[in-house]
Amino acid sequence: MPVAVGLSCVAALITAVAACAGAFLARGTTAVPAAWWACGAAVAFAVESAVRGSGGLVDPASQASARLAVVAVSLCPIMSLLGAKRPQHGVWQFIVASLAGIVALPAASAALVRPGSPPDVHALQRWFMLALVLVAAMNFAATRHGVAAVMVAVGQVILLRQFLPFVESVGQQGATLDAVAAWLVASGAIVAAAQSWLQQAQRRVVGSEVAEVATRRGSQADLAAFGTAYLALRETLGAAWTLRIAERFNVVAESRGWPCRLRFDGLHGGGDPDDRQWQADAVRTGRALLRRFVSPGWMRRHAANVENV
């Protein structure tokens, strides 16, 4: 097996392990299926690389078909995140799988109808695949995972390079470029998993102190804990859903006259700190919105152990 192909396989397996770690760190949220899709995509790429390195994929047409199938699975994580809201997030995974099948359909058509021919990928599909990769990067661009997301996106673009818009020729896959792309994705996955673990470790360290403050200050501390949980969810789901949560919260806040607003960077409050009525209402509203994406156990872990958040 060529060295470049071996490096690609190692990087893909590291990505799969990092995705499994991400699924564990995101437990209790609707982002877990996206992590499993990422793991599946990494395993699929490892298998493709191993088969190609052992001489199983010789002609450019079969290589292109296999790569299109891998690309189809690699687009599933972001599609899974875009539908990550209870109660439909479970059924949404069937839609995600259907998307993968549709994207890979040209490869199946080439193998069954036109054996020996490369997959005929329509220009709209090429733009759609590129758009999904860019959406995934933009979804986390303004979060702590922004650098990791860009690394993964660049790696994905390199892996699907022959299916980019305006690219017509199908040549031999470059093993060296594949290795570079695979390690970019693996590095991004490792960075994201490490950042998530460190954030959770920091919350455990300060959790007891914030819980003591919550006991003394009641609703005001509960409201601050909700803001902490919101920011933690932003790092897990990205901008798309957290901005939607902020929009819904602010609509209720404006209608009820609460002196607080939820922004992308957290909760901005004001008013009388001793007025616990609106604070308790705001906490209940925020908790109801978060429950569409997370479990009570997740909120207790990420809201500094405040039980009633």
HUMORA-V51724 format. One record per pair of residues at least 24 apart in sequence whose C-alpha atoms are under 10 Angstrom apart, sorted by the first residue. I is the first residue (numbers start at 1). J is the second residue. D is the distance in whole Angstrom. If there is no record, write none. Layout:
I_J_D / I_J_D
This chain:
1_49_10 / 1_50_8 / 1_51_10 / 1_52_9 / 1_53_5 / 1_54_6 / 1_55_9 / 2_50_10 / 2_52_10 / 2_53_6 / 2_54_9 / 2_175_8 / 2_176_10 / 3_53_9 / 3_175_9 / 3_176_9 / 3_179_9 / 4_49_10 / 4_53_9 / 4_174_9 / 4_175_6 / 4_176_5 / 4_177_9 / 4_178_8 / 4_179_6 / 4_180_9 / 5_46_9 / 5_48_10 / 5_49_6 / 5_50_7 / 5_51_10 / 5_52_8 / 5_53_6 / 5_54_9 / 5_174_10 / 5_175_6 / 5_176_8 / 5_178_8 / 5_179_7 / 6_46_9 / 6_49_8 / 6_50_8 / 6_53_8 / 6_175_10 / 6_179_8 / 7_46_10 / 7_49_10 / 7_175_9 / 7_176_9 / 7_178_9 / 7_179_6 / 7_180_9 / 7_182_8 / 7_183_8 / 8_45_8 / 8_46_7 / 8_48_10 / 8_49_7 / 8_50_9 / 8_175_8 / 8_176_9 / 8_177_9 / 8_178_7 / 8_179_4 / 8_180_8 / 8_181_8 / 8_182_6 / 8_183_7 / 8_186_10 / 9_42_9 / 9_43_9 / 9_45_8 / 9_46_5 / 9_47_8 / 9_48_9 / 9_49_6 / 9_50_7 / 9_53_10 / 9_178_10 / 9_179_8 / 9_182_8 / 9_183_10 / 10_46_8 / 10_179_9 / 10_182_9 / 10_183_9 / 10_186_9 / 11_42_9 / 11_45_10 / 11_46_8 / 11_179_8 / 11_180_9 / 11_181_9 / 11_182_6 / 11_183_5 / 11_184_9 / 11_185_8 / 11_186_6 / 11_187_8 / 12_39_9 / 12_41_9 / 12_42_5 / 12_43_7 / 12_44_9 / 12_45_7 / 12_46_5 / 12_47_9 / 12_49_9 / 12_179_9 / 12_181_10 / 12_182_6 / 12_183_8 / 12_185_8 / 12_186_7 / 13_39_9 / 13_42_7 / 13_43_7 / 13_44_10 / 13_45_9 / 13_46_7 / 13_47_10 / 13_182_10 / 13_186_8 / 14_39_10 / 14_42_8 / 14_43_10 / 14_182_10 / 14_183_9 / 14_185_10 / 14_186_6 / 14_187_9 / 14_189_8 / 14_190_8 / 15_39_7 / 15_40_10 / 15_41_9 / 15_42_6 / 15_43_9 / 15_46_10 / 15_182_8 / 15_183_9 / 15_184_10 / 15_185_7 / 15_186_5 / 15_187_8 / 15_188_9 / 15_189_6 / 15_190_7 / 16_40_7 / 16_41_8 / 16_42_5 / 16_43_6 / 16_44_10 / 16_46_9 / 16_186_8 / 16_189_9 / 17_42_9 / 17_43_10 / 17_186_9 / 17_189_9 / 17_190_9 / 17_193_10 / 18_42_10 / 18_186_8 / 18_187_9 / 18_188_9 / 18_189_6 / 18_190_6 / 18_191_9 / 18_192_9 / 18_193_6 / 18_194_9 / 19_186_10 / 19_189_7 / 19_190_9 / 19_192_10 / 19_193_8 / 20_193_9 / 21_189_10 / 21_190_9 / 21_193_7 / 21_194_9 / 21_196_10 / 21_197_9 / 22_189_9 / 22_190_9 / 22_192_8 / 22_193_6 / 22_194_9 / 22_196_8 / 22_197_9 / 22_236_9 / 23_193_9 / 24_193_10 / 24_197_10 / 25_193_8 / 25_196_7 / 25_197_7 / 25_200_8 / 25_236_9 / 25_298_10 / 26_193_10 / 26_196_9 / 26_197_10 / 26_233_9 / 26_236_7 / 26_237_10 / 26_294_9 / 26_298_8 / 27_294_9 / 27_295_9 / 27_297_9 / 27_298_7 / 28_293_8 / 28_294_6 / 28_295_5 / 28_296_8 / 28_297_7 / 28_298_5 / 28_299_9 / 28_301_10 / 29_84_9 / 29_85_9 / 29_86_10 / 29_233_9 / 29_236_8 / 29_237_9 / 29_290_10 / 29_291_9 / 29_292_9 / 29_293_6 / 29_294_4 / 29_295_6 / 29_296_10 / 29_297_10 / 29_298_7 / 29_299_10 / 30_80_9 / 30_81_8 / 30_83_9 / 30_84_5 / 30_85_7 / 30_86_7 / 30_87_10 / 30_88_10 / 30_89_7 / 30_90_9 / 30_236_9 / 30_237_8 / 30_292_8 / 30_293_5 / 30_294_6 / 30_295_9 / 31_77_9 / 31_78_10 / 31_80_8 / 31_81_6 / 31_82_10 / 31_83_9 / 31_84_6 / 31_85_9 / 31_89_9 / 31_233_10 / 31_236_7 / 31_237_7 / 31_293_8 / 31_294_9 / 32_77_10 / 32_80_9 / 32_81_9 / 32_84_9 / 32_236_10 / 33_76_10 / 33_77_8 / 33_80_7 / 33_81_8 / 33_84_9 / 33_89_9 / 33_90_8 / 33_92_10 / 33_93_8 / 34_75_10 / 34_76_7 / 34_77_4 / 34_78_7 / 34_79_8 / 34_80_5 / 34_81_6 / 34_82_10 / 34_83_10 / 34_84_9 / 34_93_9 / 34_96_10 / 34_237_10 / 35_76_10 / 35_77_7 / 35_78_10 / 35_80_9 / 35_81_9 / 36_76_10 / 36_77_8 / 36_80_10 / 37_73_7 / 37_74_8 / 37_75_9 / 37_76_6 / 37_77_5 / 37_78_9 / 37_79_10 / 37_80_8 / 37_93_9 / 37_96_9 / 37_97_10 / 38_73_8 / 38_74_7 / 38_75_9 / 38_76_7 / 38_77_6 / 38_78_9 / 38_189_10 / 39_73_10 / 39_74_9 / 39_77_9 / 40_70_9 / 40_73_7 / 40_74_8 / 40_76_9 / 40_77_10 / 41_69_10 / 41_70_6 / 41_71_8 / 41_72_9 / 41_73_5 / 41_74_5 / 41_75_8 / 41_76_8 / 41_77_9 / 42_70_9 / 42_73_9 / 42_74_8 / 42_182_9 / 42_185_9 / 42_186_9 / 43_70_9 / 44_69_9 / 44_70_6 / 44_71_9 / 44_73_8 / 44_74_9 / 45_69_9 / 45_70_6 / 45_71_9 / 45_73_9 / 45_74_9 / 45_159_10 / 45_178_10 / 45_182_9 / 46_70_10 / 46_182_9 / 49_175_9 / 49_178_9 / 49_179_10 / 52_173_9 / 52_175_9 / 53_175_9 / 58_172_9 / 59_116_8 / 59_117_10 / 59_118_10 / 59_171_9 / 59_172_8 / 59_173_10 / 60_116_9 / 60_117_9 / 60_118_7 / 60_170_7 / 60_171_6 / 60_172_5 / 60_173_7 / 61_107_9 / 61_110_9 / 61_111_9 / 61_115_9 / 61_116_6 / 61_117_6 / 61_118_4 / 61_119_7 / 61_170_7 / 61_171_8 / 61_172_9 / 62_107_9 / 62_110_9 / 62_111_8 / 62_115_9 / 62_116_7 / 62_117_8 / 62_118_7 / 62_119_9 / 63_118_8 / 63_119_10 / 63_170_9 / 63_171_9 / 63_172_8 / 63_173_7 / 64_107_8 / 64_117_10 / 64_118_6 / 64_119_7 / 64_120_10 / 64_160_10 / 64_162_8 / 64_163_9 / 64_170_7 / 64_171_8 / 64_172_9 / 64_173_8 / 65_104_8 / 65_105_10 / 65_106_8 / 65_107_5 / 65_108_8 / 65_109_10 / 65_110_8 / 65_111_8 / 65_117_9 / 65_118_7 / 65_119_6 / 65_120_10 / 66_104_9 / 66_107_7 / 66_108_10 / 66_119_10 / 67_104_9 / 67_107_9 / 67_159_8 / 67_160_8 / 67_162_9 / 67_163_9 / 67_173_9 / 68_100_10 / 68_103_8 / 68_104_6 / 68_105_9 / 68_106_8 / 68_107_7 / 68_108_10 / 68_119_8 / 68_121_9 / 68_159_10 / 68_160_8 / 68_162_9 / 68_163_8 / 69_100_8 / 69_101_8 / 69_102_10 / 69_103_8 / 69_104_5 / 69_105_8 / 69_106_9 / 69_107_7 / 69_108_9 / 70_100_9 / 70_103_10 / 70_104_8 / 70_159_9 / 70_160_9 / 71_100_9 / 71_103_8 / 71_104_8 / 71_129_8 / 71_156_8 / 71_157_10 / 71_159_8 / 71_160_6 / 71_163_9 / 72_97_9 / 72_99_8 / 72_100_5 / 72_101_7 / 72_102_8 / 72_103_5 / 72_104_6 / 72_105_9 / 72_129_8 / 72_160_10 / 73_97_8 / 73_99_9 / 73_100_6 / 73_101_9 / 73_103_9 / 73_104_9 / 74_100_9 / 74_129_10 / 74_133_9 / 74_156_8 / 74_159_10 / 74_160_10 / 75_99_9 / 75_100_7 / 75_103_9 / 75_129_7 / 75_130_10 / 75_132_7 / 75_133_7 / 75_136_9 / 75_156_9 / 76_100_7 / 76_132_9 / 77_132_10 / 77_136_9 / 78_132_7 / 78_133_8 / 78_134_10 / 78_135_8 / 78_136_6 / 78_137_9 / 78_139_9 / 78_237_10 / 79_132_8 / 79_135_10 / 79_136_9 / 81_136_9 / 81_139_10 / 81_236_10 / 81_237_7 / 81_238_9 / 81_240_9 / 81_241_9 / 82_135_10 / 82_136_9 / 82_139_10 / 82_237_9 / 82_238_10 / 82_240_7 / 82_241_8 / 83_241_9 / 84_237_8 / 84_241_8 / 84_292_9 / 84_293_7 / 85_241_8 / 85_290_10 / 85_291_9 / 85_292_6 / 85_293_5 / 85_294_9 / 86_290_10 / 86_291_8 / 86_292_5 / 86_293_6 / 86_294_9 / 87_292_7 / 87_293_9 / 88_292_10 / 89_292_10 / 89_293_9 / 103_128_9 / 103_129_8 / 118_169_10 / 118_170_7 / 118_171_10 / 119_163_10 / 119_170_9 / 120_163_10 / 120_168_10 / 121_163_7 / 121_164_10 / 121_165_10 / 121_168_10 / 122_163_9 / 122_165_9 / 123_163_9 / 123_164_9 / 123_165_6 / 123_166_8 / 123_167_10 / 123_168_10 / 124_165_8 / 125_163_9 / 125_164_9 / 125_165_9 / 126_160_9 / 126_161_10 / 126_162_9 / 126_163_6 / 126_164_5 / 126_165_5 / 126_166_9 / 126_167_9 / 127_163_9 / 127_164_7 / 127_165_6 / 127_166_10 / 128_164_10 / 128_165_9 / 129_157_9 / 129_160_9 / 129_163_8 / 129_164_8 / 129_165_9 / 130_156_9 / 130_157_7 / 130_160_9 / 130_161_10 / 130_163_9 / 130_164_7 / 130_165_8 / 133_157_7 / 135_240_10 / 136_238_9 / 136_239_10 / 136_240_10 / 137_238_10 / 138_238_9 / 138_239_8 / 138_240_9 / 139_234_10 / 139_235_10 / 139_237_8 / 139_238_5 / 139_239_5 / 139_240_6 / 139_241_9 / 140_234_9 / 140_235_8 / 140_236_9 / 140_237_8 / 140_238_5 / 140_239_6 / 140_240_9 / 141_238_8 / 141_239_8 / 142_234_10 / 142_235_9 / 142_238_8 / 142_239_8 / 142_264_9 / 142_265_10 / 143_231_9 / 143_234_7 / 143_235_6 / 143_236_9 / 143_237_10 / 143_238_7 / 143_239_8 / 143_264_10 / 143_265_9 / 144_192_8 / 144_195_8 / 144_196_9 / 144_234_9 / 144_235_7 / 144_236_10 / 144_238_10 / 145_188_9 / 145_189_10 / 145_191_8 / 145_192_6 / 145_193_9 / 145_195_8 / 145_196_9 / 145_235_7 / 145_236_9 / 145_238_9 / 146_188_10 / 146_192_9 / 146_235_10 / 146_238_9 / 147_188_7 / 147_191_8 / 147_192_9 / 148_184_9 / 148_185_8 / 148_186_9 / 148_187_7 / 148_188_4 / 148_189_7 / 148_190_8 / 148_191_6 / 148_192_6 / 148_193_9 / 148_195_10 / 149_185_9 / 149_188_6 / 149_189_8 / 149_191_9 / 149_192_8 / 150_184_9 / 150_185_9 / 150_188_8 / 151_181_9 / 151_183_9 / 151_184_6 / 151_185_6 / 151_186_9 / 151_187_7 / 151_188_5 / 151_189_9 / 151_191_10 / 152_181_8 / 152_182_9 / 152_183_9 / 152_184_6 / 152_185_4 / 152_186_8 / 152_187_8 / 152_188_5 / 152_189_7 / 153_181_9 / 153_184_9 / 153_185_8 / 153_188_9 / 154_181_7 / 154_182_10 / 154_184_7 / 154_185_8 / 154_188_10 / 155_179_9 / 155_180_7 / 155_181_4 / 155_182_6 / 155_183_8 / 155_184_5 / 155_185_5 / 155_186_9 / 155_187_10 / 155_188_9 / 156_181_7 / 156_182_8 / 156_184_9 / 156_185_7 / 157_181_8 / 158_182_9 / 158_184_10 / 159_185_10 / 192_235_10 / 192_236_10 / 195_235_10 / 196_232_9 / 196_235_8 / 196_236_8 / 199_232_9 / 199_235_10 / 199_302_9 / 200_232_9 / 200_301_8 / 200_302_7 / 200_304_10 / 202_304_10 / 203_228_10 / 203_301_8 / 203_302_7 / 203_303_8 / 203_304_6 / 203_305_9 / 204_301_8 / 204_302_9 / 204_304_7 / 204_305_8 / 205_304_9 / 206_304_7 / 206_305_10 / 207_300_10 / 207_301_9 / 207_302_9 / 207_303_8 / 207_304_4 / 207_305_6 / 207_306_8 / 208_304_7 / 208_305_7 / 208_306_9 / 209_304_9 / 209_305_10 / 210_303_9 / 210_304_6 / 210_305_8 / 210_306_8 / 211_303_9 / 211_304_6 / 211_305_6 / 211_306_6 / 211_307_9 / 212_305_10 / 212_306_9 / 213_306_10 / 214_304_9 / 214_305_9 / 214_306_7 / 214_307_10 / 215_306_9 / 217_273_10 / 217_274_9 / 217_276_10 / 218_274_10 / 218_276_8 / 218_279_10 / 218_280_9 / 218_306_10 / 218_308_10 / 219_273_9 / 219_274_9 / 219_275_9 / 219_276_6 / 219_277_8 / 219_278_9 / 219_279_6 / 219_280_6 / 219_281_9 / 219_282_9 / 219_283_8 / 219_308_10 / 219_309_10 / 220_269_10 / 220_273_7 / 220_274_8 / 220_275_9 / 220_276_7 / 220_278_10 / 220_279_6 / 220_280_8 / 220_283_9 / 221_279_9 / 221_283_10 / 221_306_9 / 221_309_10 / 222_279_8 / 222_280_8 / 222_282_10 / 222_283_7 / 222_284_10 / 222_303_9 / 222_304_10 / 222_306_7 / 222_307_9 / 222_308_7 / 222_309_6 / 223_267_9 / 223_269_9 / 223_276_10 / 223_279_6 / 223_280_8 / 223_281_10 / 223_282_7 / 223_283_6 / 223_284_9 / 223_286_9 / 223_287_10 / 223_303_10 / 223_309_8 / 224_266_9 / 224_267_8 / 224_268_10 / 224_269_9 / 224_279_10 / 224_283_9 / 224_303_8 / 224_304_10 / 224_306_10 / 224_309_10 / 225_267_10 / 225_283_9 / 225_299_9 / 225_300_9 / 225_302_8 / 225_303_5 / 225_304_6 / 225_305_8 / 225_306_7 / 225_307_10 / 225_308_10 / 225_309_7 / 226_266_9 / 226_267_8 / 226_282_9 / 226_283_7 / 226_284_9 / 226_286_7 / 226_287_7 / 226_290_9 / 226_299_8 / 226_302_9 / 226_303_6 / 226_304_9 / 226_306_9 / 226_308_10 / 226_309_6 / 227_262_8 / 227_263_10 / 227_265_9 / 227_266_6 / 227_267_5 / 227_268_9 / 227_283_9 / 227_286_9 / 227_303_8 / 227_309_10 / 228_266_8 / 228_267_8 / 228_299_9 / 228_302_7 / 228_303_6 / 228_304_8 / 229_266_9 / 229_286_10 / 229_287_9 / 229_290_8 / 229_294_10 / 229_298_9 / 229_299_6 / 229_300_9 / 229_301_9 / 229_302_5 / 229_303_5 / 229_304_8 / 229_309_9 / 230_262_9 / 230_263_10 / 230_264_9 / 230_265_9 / 230_266_7 / 230_267_8 / 230_286_9 / 230_287_9 / 230_289_10 / 230_290_8 / 230_299_9 / 230_302_9 / 230_303_9 / 231_263_10 / 231_264_8 / 231_265_7 / 231_266_6 / 231_267_9 / 231_302_9 / 231_303_10 / 232_266_10 / 232_298_10 / 232_299_9 / 232_302_7 / 232_303_8 / 233_290_8 / 233_293_8 / 233_294_8 / 233_298_10 / 233_299_9 / 233_302_9 / 234_264_8 / 234_265_9 / 234_266_9 / 237_293_9 / 239_264_8 / 241_293_9 / 242_266_10 / 242_290_9 / 244_289_10 / 245_286_8 / 245_289_6 / 245_290_8 / 245_292_10 / 246_286_9 / 246_289_9 / 248_285_9 / 248_286_9 / 248_289_8 / 249_282_8 / 249_285_7 / 249_286_7 / 249_288_10 / 249_289_8 / 250_282_10 / 252_282_9 / 252_285_8 / 252_286_10 / 253_278_9 / 253_281_9 / 253_282_7 / 253_285_9 / 256_281_9 / 256_282_10 / 258_282_8 / 262_286_10 / 280_309_10 / 283_308_9 / 283_309_7 / 284_308_9 / 284_309_8
